[in-house]
Amino acid sequence: MTHLESVEVTDEDTSRWRARGPAGRTVAWEARIVDDQPGRRIAWGSLPGADVENAGSVTFTPAPG
């Protein structure tokens, strides 16, 4: 993720992100973890006022063997 400039953890569930956007513009947003199941799943979403609205999740499953 070469476009990512910084990620700052601001509290237990929230982080502040900065990235290089189109035409050299810097974009920033705060995101909150909305679901955290250790070893199984993590989901997040941007907070109101984000330059880039976003949300996503990652689900982990055991590897074979």
N, C-alpha and C positions, 0 to 999 in steps of 0.2 A: 504494500500500500504506500507507494512512494509519494502520493499526493497528500498523505496525512502529515500535518505539521506537529500536532500535539493532542494529547488526551490527558485531562486532569481529573482525577477522582475528587469530587467535592463533598461527598458524604457516602454513607453506606449503600445507597441505591442510585446515586446521581453522578454523572460525569459531564465534563465540558470538552467538546471536540472542535478542532480547527483544521481545515484542509484547504489546499489550493484548488480553486475552481477554474472554470473557463476564463480565458483572457487574463490569467494571473491574479484573478480576484480571490481573496480569502473569504471563505464562508465559515460560519460558526454555529454551533447548536449545543443545547444541553439535552441529555438523554437520561431516562429513568428506567431501571430494571423493573419490569412489570410481572415477571414470573421467574423464580429461581428454584430449580429442583436439582440440588447438587448431584453431579454425575449423570443427570438425565436431560435437563433442558434449561436454557436461559433465553429470555425474551426481553426486548427493550422497545422503547418508543421515544421520539423526540418530544420535547416540551413545547408549549405554545411560544411563539416568537422565534422559532428556529429559522435560520436562513434556508435550510434544507430540511423539509419534513421527511422523517423516515421512521421505519419500524422494522423489526426482524426478529428472528429466533434461530437458535441452533439446538438441534436435538442430538444427543449422544446415544449410541447403541454399542453394546459389547462387540468387539471384533471376534470373528470366528477363531476358535482354538485358544 
